[in-house]
Amino acid sequence: MTERPAVVTELLARSNRLGSDPRNTNYAGGNTSAKGTATDPVTGEPADLLWVKGSGGDLGTLTEDGLAVLRLDRLRALTGVYPGVEAEDEMVAAFDYCLHGLGGVVGSGPAERGAAPSIDTAMHGLVDAPHVDHLHPDSGIALAAAADGEALTQDCFGDRVRWVPWRRPGFQLGLDIAAVARDNPQAIGVILGGHGITAWGATSDECEARSLEIITTARRYLEDHGKAEPFGPFLARLKELLREKEVELIIVGMPRNMDGSYGPAAAKVQEFVAVLKENIIIPIRTWDERLTSAQANRFLIEANVRRQDRKEKVDKAAAAILLQSFLDSGAV
């Protein structure tokens, strides 16, 4: 087997450090990447490659098997055939044609194929910087999900961190971020509206330092400018209920889009969860709530619940379905 490139070792170490601290990114959230050169196993010539965390898994426990490895020239050539935002799903499928060798460790066998490229692959490949981090920290999400997020980002960071309006994750978002990085050489990263943060650097250490700078600066800004009790009486009552019921884990429904991506509604939930985590020590998990309301409505109809009564009962029924889905998954 070909020896692991040093850039991959640095990438895995950075990913594990960032992912092991919940202040940096939510569990299973975010991805990291590094660009470098390795020998093409067919031609024997150097090839410019992108190593990027693939779909699934968690940064804190990321291993080499969890990386997708792509040819940069082929990935960037997709800009010439990209038809527009209506073809985002097709572009994710096209990443498979950009995989290097067997898609895993250079020179590896079939058992060591890399992970499937994720929908965020474009932002990593299209930004020129050799190292890129895309994270979902609570402090960054709080700015990203705010109604006046763009103004808050400017007030918090000035020109050092730029704002990118919300867009569904995909190829166009990668183009947007790359353009901001290219047009703002003083910037170290961006706040992605309704989504999270992306930072870049010339070295792995610089990229990590910039990610942490964005996260820490945002957290301090929120501490200085945020409300101590943003939910007022609701939070006090919630704490009472948690004590009374001896709750050990909180499950919050995450309204993901049907394609699995996160939209503005999900960003609001992430902002809500971020505030809860600042005020409650009980563990909090988010769980996919797609179709739970539809299932709840169907259940109530089948139970012959009158139409005028269903509206007040559907949320409780959907919450029960959500909780049962979590319990059935064995993720406790």
C-alpha positions, -999 to 999 in steps of 0.1 A, spaced: 0 0 0 12 35 -8 23 55 23 -3 80 35 5 115 24 14 139 52 -15 162 42 -40 135 50 -24 129 84 -27 166 91 -63 166 79 -74 137 101 -57 152 132 -74 186 126 -108 170 120 -106 150 152 -95 180 173 -123 202 159 -150 174 160 -142 164 196 -153 197 210 -191 203 208 -185 240 208 -170 237 174 -196 216 156 -227 196 163 -223 158 164 -221 144 128 -221 180 115 -196 196 92 -168 185 70 -131 193 64 -107 190 35 -72 193 22 -56 196 -12 -24 180 -22 -4 159 -47 -1 122 -50 11 98 -77 -15 86 -102 -14 48 -99 -19 45 -137 3 71 -152 29 74 -124 26 112 -128 17 136 -100 -20 144 -96 -36 173 -78 -62 158 -53 -88 168 -28 -93 147 3 -126 156 19 -148 141 46 -174 120 28 -211 115 36 -219 102 71 -198 98 101 -185 124 126 -154 146 125 -144 137 160 -139 100 150 -130 105 113 -105 80 99 -90 77 64 -118 54 53 -142 82 58 -125 105 33 -135 108 -4 -105 114 -27 -112 134 -59 -92 147 -89 -92 185 -86 -90 190 -123 -121 169 -130 -141 184 -101 -133 219 -112 -141 210 -148 -177 205 -137 -181 243 -135 -182 242 -173 -211 219 -175 -231 230 -144 -266 238 -157 -279 256 -126 -295 251 -92 -322 228 -106 -296 201 -111 -280 200 -77 -288 163 -72 -272 154 -105 -241 173 -96 -236 152 -65 -239 121 -86 -213 136 -110 -187 137 -81 -184 99 -85 -168 105 -119 -142 127 -103 -130 101 -78 -93 93 -79 -82 57 -85 -105 35 -64 -118 65 -45 -99 58 -14 -63 55 -3 -40 60 -33 -30 26 -45 -55 8 -22 -75 -23 -29 -113 -25 -33 -118 -31 5 -103 3 12 -125 24 -11 -131 59 3 -164 73 14 -190 87 -10 -186 124 -17 -211 146 2 -233 174 -11 -207 199 4 -179 186 -17 -181 215 -42 -173 242 -16 -141 224 -6 -129 218 -42 -138 252 -57 -123 274 -29 -87 279 -39 -72 276 -4 -54 243 3 -74 237 35 -111 242 42 -133 237 72 -171 237 71 -186 235 107 -218 239 125 -209 256 158 -236 269 180 -222 304 181 -219 305 143 -254 292 138 -268 318 162 -255 345 138 -264 325 107 -300 320 117 -307 355 130 -331 377 111 -304 403 108 -276 379 105 -258 398 78 -257 430 98 -246 411 129 -218 394 110 -205 427 98 -207 442 133 -190 411 148 -162 405 123 -160 435 100 -144 425 66 -125 396 82 -155 373 78 -181 377 51 -217 368 48 -232 344 22 -270 344 20 -288 311 25 -287 287 -3 -294 250 -4 -261 231 0 -247 221 -33 -226 232 -63 -240 267 -65 -232 273 -29 -197 261 -36 -194 287 -64 -208 314 -41 -182 307 -14 -153 304 -38 -163 338 -53 -164 355 -19 -130 340 -10 -115 352 -43 -130 387 -41 -121 392 -5 -85 383 0 -86 398 36 -113 373 46 -106 342 66 -140 326 61 -178 332 58 -210 329 78 -234 309 57 -269 322 62 -292 297 79 -264 271 79 -230 274 96 -195 286 89 -167 279 64 -130 289 70 -99 284 49 -62 286 52 -28 281 34 -19 254 60 -38 230 81 -28 248 113 -39 282 98 -72 268 87 -79 253 122 -69 286 139 -92 306 116 -121 282 123 -116 286 160 -112 324 157 -146 326 140 -162 304 166 -147 322 196 -153 357 182 -189 349 175 -194 334 210 -178 364 227 -200 387 206 -231 369 216 -221 370 253 -216 408 250 -247 415 230 -271 387 235 -300 385 260 -293 366 292 -328 350 291 -338 350 254 -368 327 262 -379 343 294 -405 324 314 -405 295 290 -370 285 299 -376 288 336 -407 265 332 -388 241 311 -361 237 337 -388 230 363 -403 203 342 -370 187 335 -363 185 373 -398 173 381 -398 145 354 -361 137 360 -354 140 323 -321 126 312 -322 134 274 -340 160 253 -350 151 217 -357 181 194 -373 176 160 -351 188 130 -372 199 100 -349 188 72 -359 191 36 -370 160 17 -336 157 1 -320 157 36 -306 192 34 -311 219 59 -332 250 51 -342 282 70 -366 263 93 -338 239 104 -315 269 110 -341 283 135 -342 250 153 -304 249 155 -304 285 169 -330 273 195 -309 243 204 -278 264 207 -295 286 233 -309 256 252 -273 241 254 -261 274 270 -288 271 297 -294 234 303 -269 207 312 -290 178 301 -278 163 267 -298 175 237 -301 155 204 -318 166 172 -337 140 152 -351 140 117 -388 150 119 -396 147 81 -431 134 75 -440 131 112 -469 156 109 -482 138 79 -480 105 97 -497 121 127 -526 134 106 -530 101 90 -531 84 124 -557 108 137 -579 104 106 -577 66 109 -587 70 146 -618 89 135 -607 121 152 -629 150 140 -613 175 117 -619 204 142 -601 184 169 -571 172 148 -554 206 147 -548 207 185 -537 171 187 -515 168 156 -484 183 172 -486 159 202 -491 129 179 -462 140 157 -439 144 188 -449 109 199 -440 95 164 -407 114 165 -398 100 199 -407 65 189 -386 68 158 -356 78 179 -362 49 204 -366 24 175 -333 35 160 -313 24 190 -295 57 191 -301 62 229 
